Amino acid sequence: MPGDGVAYIKKTFGIDIAPNHFSSIKSSTAGPQKTARRPGRPKGSTNKSKPEAVVAVVPTAPRVVRSNGGVDGVDLEAIRQVKALVDRLGMSTVKQLVDVVS
């Protein structure tokens, strides 16, 4: 009861204090009141939530082997001709040619 404490302080020390001041001092010196908290990560823990990786699924055409030895509609003779062109002109020139045609 703040009234009893205020009377005791007045009688013992000769100091006048308000009852609400007495209550404030009493609650702060009684010790910190713990509030209920939710448990968190342990200190030093590094397992922060990581965003999930998004994987794109790209449909691919089925691989078709042609009777003339070519794969997916490109025959081996066309590949040999492109290789001969690269050998003769160089890769950068062939790339430039492809860029012009594309």
ABEGO torsion letter per residue (X at the ends): XAAAAAAAAAAAAGBBBBAAAAAAAAAAAAEBBBBBBBBBBBBGBABBBBBBBBBBBBBBBBBBBBAAGBBGGBBAAAAAAAAAAAAAAEAAAAAAAAAAAX
